[in-house]
Amino acid sequence: MRFIHTADIHLDSPLRGLSSYPDAPADRLRTATRDAFHNLVSSAIDEQVDFVVIAGDVYDGDWKDFNTGLFFVRQMGRLRQAGIPVYLLYGNHDAESEMTRGLELPDNVHVFPSRKAETFRIDDLKLALHGRSFKVAATTENLLPSYPEPVAGWINIGVLHTALEGNSEHAKYAPCSVAELQAKGYQYWALGHVHEHWIQRGDTTIAYPGNLQGRHIRELGAHGALLVSAEDGEITGVDRLEVDVLRWHVLEIDISAVSDLRGAVRLAGQAMAQVLEATKADLPLAVRVVFKGRSAAHAELVVDEGQLRQELIAQAVALDADRIWVEKVRVASEALTTAQSSSEGDAQDALAELENLALSAQDDPDFVRSLQADWQALLEKLPHDVLQAAPDLSTLRQASLAQVSDRIRQATPLLMARVGQDARSSS
């Protein structure tokens, strides 16, 4: 007997912040969750699985576009034609959704009710599935006590949407512990809600498949579902099914050994080539490049981050314009400690003092107003080429009174790097 365990599909999940990146592959990202789910259904049909379990969050909150729901119904219809039943549990996002209440699903889809836990039996397989859907999104009580005792002599699968105790990154919906799950006596727990892949094997196998498709830079690497095998009343195998259509990566580039922007860009290009080589040839990548380490190249990277991004985009385009996109560039490196000229040291000291003043100004409105006036005067005196090279400085002119302290702290490293660069070029 084999079945697919999936969860957290989040069909048509909105792509927040995508408009900030004019070069983003918007069409590909916009359809990624649908494409991944289509791949999953195709895998279920190709593998001729006995059934599919969906452990919550088919939809993405109060999503009113019924085309999303119709797409889901169409995919369930494909499984119906293949003779594959589906056991569906609604999670916190589904509880908010119009589609959950408004669309009739095909007769091969069996939905766990929300009033109490219910058991679906498959007599031919001697298998029982136990589950309870969310009635409201903010379901914060432990649902486990309402789950029935296992059916003796059968394989028992529990379906639950939960963060589990100790998982601080996810909302505490339907909380319970691993020990409580094990004590229930089921052979397998099909969990949903946590978007990372996680499995604990033993007499009771407990598993999160993770979400089907990474949607942003916090959902890194491969995503998909689980193909579960059972024989003689035991879970014998749990294998990953990778169905995602785009992957997110963070490339951390150590620039300690390079001395200029060109060397840093070259290292980033090499890292992009390596991650492309390690990824399936038909799978596009969205990468965030983070520069780290102490390096003489730090000043160049900080002063002209706009140029740096364009250099990295050029590296990506040269490697494979259809497969790799630079989502963002972060400079988290540090400058080397070097001997300073007298004038450079004075300028650095003045800027450091300005930063200290900003830290102490937050609780003194009059002081903040005075500081803002001095700050605006300083920005007005900056050469035009400096503002062009560092657009972040230019935007600081529009900082509101409440933002002055934070903006000065943000801008000080940029100004310090520029001072150091000017001093070196004139020496």
QUIZIKA-V727285 format. One line per field, one symbol per residue. psi: psi as a letter, one per 40 degrees, with the letter a starting at -180 (. if undefined). burial: b if it has 16 or more other ideal C-beta (glycine too) atoms within 10 Angstrom, else e. Layout:
BEGIN
psi=???
burial=???
END
This chain:
BEGIN
psi=hiihhiifdfhfhighedeegeeigdddddedddddddddddddddefidihhhfifdagaghehedddddddddddddddefhihhhhhaddddeidddeehhiieehhhhiediiihhhgddefhhhhihihdidggeiheddehiiihheihhhhhhhieiiegeeiighfiiidddddedeidhhhiidheihhhhiadhhhhheiidhheieegiaiiaahhhiihfeiheihihhheieiihihhhhhedeieidddddddddddddddddeiidehiihihhhhiihieeddddddgdddddddddddddddgdeehhhdihhheiiiihihiiddddddddddddddddddeedegddddddddddddddddeiiddddddgdddddedehideedddddddddddddddddddddde.
burial=bbbbbbbbbbbbbeeeeeeeeeebbeeebbebbbbbbbbbbebbeeeebbbbbbbbbbbbbebeeeebbebbeebbeebbeeebbbbbbbbbbbbbbebbeeeebbebbbbbebeebbebebeeeebbbbbbbbeebebeeebbeebeebeeebbbbbbbbbbbeebeeeeebbbbeeeebeebebbbbbbbbbbebeeeeeebbbbbbbbbbbbeeebeeebbbbbbebeeeebeebeebbbbbbbbbebebebeebeebebbbebbbebbbeebeebeeeebbbbbbbbebebbbbbbbbbbbeebeebbbebbeeeeeebbbbbbbebebebeeeeeeeebeebbeebeebbebbeebeeeeebbeebbeebeebbeeeeeebbebbeebeebeebeeeebbebbebbbbbbbbbbbbbbeeee
END
